[in-house]
Amino acid sequence: MESLNLPKKVFLKEVGPRDGLQIEKVFTPTNKKIIMCNLLSECGFDDMQFTAFVHPKAVPNMADSVEVSQKIMRKPGMMYSALVPNKRGYINAAAAGIKKVEMTMSATESHSISNLNCNTSDSLRTIQECLDLGLDIKLIVGLAVTFGCPFEGRPKFERITSIVNELNAMEIREVGLCDTSGVADPRQVYDFSSRLIDSFPDITFYFHAHNTHGTGLANVLAAMQAGIINFDTSIAGLGGCPYAPGASGNLATEDVAQTLKYMDIETGLDIDKLIEASKFAAETVGHHDSATLRAGKMNHLVECGPVMQKNNRKN
Amino acid sequence: MESLNLPKKVFLKEVGPRDGLQIEKVFTPTNKKIIMCNLLSECGFDDMQFTAFVHPKAVPNMADSVEVSQKIMRKPGMMYSALVPNKRGYINAAAAGIKKVEMTMSATESHSISNLNCNTSDSLRTIQECLDLGLDIKLIVGLAVTFGCPFEGRPKFERITSIVNELNAMEIREVGLCDTSGVADPRQVYDFSSRLIDSFPDITFYFHAHNTHGTGLANVLAAMQAGIINFDTSIAGLGGCPYAPGASGNLATEDVAQTLKYMDIETGLDIDKLIEASKFAAETVGHHDSATLRAGKMNHLVECGPVMQKNNRKN
């Protein structure tokens, strides 16, 4: 009997202020976003993707990205990163002083057209153009619908690897395997992740977890077994998939953090502060998808002993 | 790179009509229970725990167990089993023609007193007394709070193994590792399950999954890797834990079945019929905790090819 192959430490990147809020139809007041970010800054993250630099017609709730980036508190040593969909966003993020951006591109052409209004080859060219600008900003790439696309189904592994190969040639050193629609299954996540890690030793792969079909945490477990230690999660489970409007959102940060704690996997996160931030986020948008908020803390850490005590209630 | 150690086939025992309904405070009309069972009988289960023989003061919603067992349709070859908490329930179940019962007992003394009003040693004695009756009825044992108790915390493995040792000596051949409060974590589930399977080769262990803290499917994944292929799940995710009243219930059968299908693990279950039964169950009790009902089917099976097509939308 061997034990599960699990890491000692895992890094959760908080994406709630970006991926969680971008789907909200009601504009989240800027001051609420700032409070949310500030609460999250206290939780112990190394990295938080706190906004997106994207055209406000495309994502109205990210229209205040410059103001938010100016007004949030910055915890020393913590990275405050942003998402961008194109070169304009990249330039705007750099102008706002962002030091790390995630460029999003799609694994499938249909999703690329639908979500980004360009082909995947255009996205790859855009990434190279951004790199060629020589700006002092780290560029990572999130590959949307890696595990399944609402239009085209499941990408074959060869398709994913061909895209990653292009990114590798451009010396992109962090690539996100994004389960955008939450249709990944654990076997697929393990398979894709382990093969990519084997094929591209210079790239750090992170798994972007959604919980649309309830598979988020199982997928995280499979990804960890494959060697992934970087995950995108969202406070209060905010976020979601526009093709499954009533479904669960992103995987809730506090649910993952709490489970990992019980698995003796270090995250550096403070569960109580996560719950505080989660409550604020949930109140702000008026909903949540957090098992921790529903059920409370898993506070059953005390161990009871091996001896069956007789309390002599009967006999 | 190795693949995850996963089984080819898994058996889900449906426990919704028992564990799902027993927690409902409003009495579920008998005819609704019968329709629910009949819909579930069409789904492809080998075994359904459809009721409990328990004092109606303790579990009012199971007061019609005899009538339900008389009136449901019986699919040839399918087992219709029941839960019992004590010898009286065992005798009543046998009198009602039940051929397989699960005797529930607790892994901790506090939960035993709270839930069954007896010590664990009393439960073990009861099991032997039931066996000594020589009735034509298969007796399996579900060990509640195996992974964590609301009163005593996490049982040590030695405590679980000492109870299973007693059951083994009584020639009990099926033992349930029940995550009654939904506080198990995947590492613990793997650890307990694999060690028990190693220690007791004559016993088939099954995992009774709850989703209180969102960990249900991840725990199932870990249990499968440990060698467990039998799981208790509940249609529509009905059920729950009285100590976490707002939390999710048991793990939803249709969510597990759908995920396993995508993992190429056979269950023999018909997803569409599960969804039909789930909708009926959810309408009957007025709530559900089913990702499948929220998000719809994971119908993204079509694979898209490795070649990045140019659709020439741009350029």
Boltz contact constraints between the chains, C-beta under 6 A:
constraints:
  - contact:
      token1: [A, 1]
      token2: [B, 194]
      max_distance: 6.0
  - contact:
      token1: [A, 1]
      token2: [B, 198]
      max_distance: 6.0
  - contact:
      token1: [A, 4]
      token2: [B, 190]
      max_distance: 6.0
  - contact:
      token1: [A, 108]
      token2: [B, 304]
      max_distance: 6.0
  - contact:
      token1: [A, 109]
      token2: [B, 309]
      max_distance: 6.0
  - contact:
      token1: [A, 109]
      token2: [B, 311]
      max_distance: 6.0
  - contact:
      token1: [A, 118]
      token2: [B, 314]
      max_distance: 6.0
  - contact:
      token1: [A, 120]
      token2: [B, 308]
      max_distance: 6.0
  - contact:
      token1: [A, 122]
      token2: [B, 314]
      max_distance: 6.0
  - contact:
      token1: [A, 148]
      token2: [B, 300]
      max_distance: 6.0
  - contact:
      token1: [A, 152]
      token2: [B, 304]
      max_distance: 6.0
  - contact:
      token1: [A, 153]
      token2: [B, 300]
      max_distance: 6.0
  - contact:
      token1: [A, 153]
      token2: [B, 301]
      max_distance: 6.0
  - contact:
      token1: [A, 153]
      token2: [B, 302]
      max_distance: 6.0
  - contact:
      token1: [A, 153]
      token2: [B, 303]
      max_distance: 6.0
  - contact:
      token1: [A, 153]
      token2: [B, 304]
      max_distance: 6.0
  - contact:
      token1: [A, 154]
      token2: [B, 300]
      max_distance: 6.0
  - contact:
      token1: [A, 154]
      token2: [B, 303]
      max_distance: 6.0
  - contact:
      token1: [A, 155]
      token2: [B, 304]
      max_distance: 6.0
  - contact:
      token1: [A, 156]
      token2: [B, 303]
      max_distance: 6.0
  - contact:
      token1: [A, 156]
      token2: [B, 306]
      max_distance: 6.0
  - contact:
      token1: [A, 158]
      token2: [B, 306]
      max_distance: 6.0
  - contact:
      token1: [A, 159]
      token2: [B, 306]
      max_distance: 6.0
  - contact:
      token1: [A, 183]
      token2: [B, 298]
      max_distance: 6.0
  - contact:
      token1: [A, 183]
      token2: [B, 300]
      max_distance: 6.0
  - contact:
      token1: [A, 185]
      token2: [B, 259]
      max_distance: 6.0
  - contact:
      token1: [A, 185]
      token2: [B, 262]
      max_distance: 6.0
  - contact:
      token1: [A, 185]
      token2: [B, 263]
      max_distance: 6.0
  - contact:
      token1: [A, 186]
      token2: [B, 221]
      max_distance: 6.0
  - contact:
      token1: [A, 187]
      token2: [B, 263]
      max_distance: 6.0
  - contact:
      token1: [A, 190]
      token2: [B, 4]
      max_distance: 6.0
  - contact:
      token1: [A, 194]
      token2: [B, 1]
      max_distance: 6.0
  - contact:
      token1: [A, 198]
      token2: [B, 1]
      max_distance: 6.0
  - contact:
      token1: [A, 212]
      token2: [B, 295]
      max_distance: 6.0
  - contact:
      token1: [A, 213]
      token2: [B, 291]
      max_distance: 6.0
  - contact:
      token1: [A, 213]
      token2: [B, 295]
      max_distance: 6.0
  - contact:
      token1: [A, 213]
      token2: [B, 298]
      max_distance: 6.0
  - contact:
      token1: [A, 214]
      token2: [B, 217]
      max_distance: 6.0
  - contact:
      token1: [A, 214]
      token2: [B, 255]
      max_distance: 6.0
  - contact:
      token1: [A, 214]
      token2: [B, 291]
      max_distance: 6.0
  - contact:
      token1: [A, 215]
      token2: [B, 259]
      max_distance: 6.0
  - contact:
      token1: [A, 217]
      token2: [B, 214]
      max_distance: 6.0
  - contact:
      token1: [A, 217]
      token2: [B, 218]
      max_distance: 6.0
  - contact:
      token1: [A, 218]
      token2: [B, 217]
      max_distance: 6.0
  - contact:
      token1: [A, 218]
      token2: [B, 218]
      max_distance: 6.0
  - contact:
      token1: [A, 218]
      token2: [B, 221]
      max_distance: 6.0
  - contact:
      token1: [A, 221]
      token2: [B, 186]
      max_distance: 6.0
  - contact:
      token1: [A, 221]
      token2: [B, 218]
      max_distance: 6.0
  - contact:
      token1: [A, 221]
      token2: [B, 221]
      max_distance: 6.0
  - contact:
      token1: [A, 244]
      token2: [B, 295]
      max_distance: 6.0
  - contact:
      token1: [A, 246]
      token2: [B, 294]
      max_distance: 6.0
  - contact:
      token1: [A, 247]
      token2: [B, 294]
      max_distance: 6.0
  - contact:
      token1: [A, 247]
      token2: [B, 295]
      max_distance: 6.0
  - contact:
      token1: [A, 255]
      token2: [B, 214]
      max_distance: 6.0
  - contact:
      token1: [A, 259]
      token2: [B, 185]
      max_distance: 6.0
  - contact:
      token1: [A, 259]
      token2: [B, 215]
      max_distance: 6.0
  - contact:
      token1: [A, 262]
      token2: [B, 185]
      max_distance: 6.0
  - contact:
      token1: [A, 263]
      token2: [B, 185]
      max_distance: 6.0
  - contact:
      token1: [A, 263]
      token2: [B, 187]
      max_distance: 6.0
  - contact:
      token1: [A, 291]
      token2: [B, 213]
      max_distance: 6.0
  - contact:
      token1: [A, 291]
      token2: [B, 214]
      max_distance: 6.0
  - contact:
      token1: [A, 294]
      token2: [B, 246]
      max_distance: 6.0
  - contact:
      token1: [A, 294]
      token2: [B, 247]
      max_distance: 6.0
  - contact:
      token1: [A, 295]
      token2: [B, 212]
      max_distance: 6.0
  - contact:
      token1: [A, 295]
      token2: [B, 213]
      max_distance: 6.0
  - contact:
      token1: [A, 295]
      token2: [B, 244]
      max_distance: 6.0
  - contact:
      token1: [A, 295]
      token2: [B, 247]
      max_distance: 6.0
  - contact:
      token1: [A, 298]
      token2: [B, 183]
      max_distance: 6.0
  - contact:
      token1: [A, 298]
      token2: [B, 213]
      max_distance: 6.0
  - contact:
      token1: [A, 300]
      token2: [B, 148]
      max_distance: 6.0
  - contact:
      token1: [A, 300]
      token2: [B, 153]
      max_distance: 6.0
  - contact:
      token1: [A, 300]
      token2: [B, 154]
      max_distance: 6.0
  - contact:
      token1: [A, 300]
      token2: [B, 183]
      max_distance: 6.0
  - contact:
      token1: [A, 302]
      token2: [B, 153]
      max_distance: 6.0
  - contact:
      token1: [A, 303]
      token2: [B, 153]
      max_distance: 6.0
  - contact:
      token1: [A, 303]
      token2: [B, 154]
      max_distance: 6.0
  - contact:
      token1: [A, 303]
      token2: [B, 156]
      max_distance: 6.0
  - contact:
      token1: [A, 304]
      token2: [B, 108]
      max_distance: 6.0
  - contact:
      token1: [A, 304]
      token2: [B, 152]
      max_distance: 6.0
  - contact:
      token1: [A, 304]
      token2: [B, 153]
      max_distance: 6.0
  - contact:
      token1: [A, 304]
      token2: [B, 155]
      max_distance: 6.0
  - contact:
      token1: [A, 306]
      token2: [B, 156]
      max_distance: 6.0
  - contact:
      token1: [A, 306]
      token2: [B, 158]
      max_distance: 6.0
  - contact:
      token1: [A, 306]
      token2: [B, 159]
      max_distance: 6.0
  - contact:
      token1: [A, 308]
      token2: [B, 120]
      max_distance: 6.0
  - contact:
      token1: [A, 309]
      token2: [B, 109]
      max_distance: 6.0
  - contact:
      token1: [A, 311]
      token2: [B, 109]
      max_distance: 6.0
  - contact:
      token1: [A, 314]
      token2: [B, 118]
      max_distance: 6.0
  - contact:
      token1: [A, 314]
      token2: [B, 122]
      max_distance: 6.0
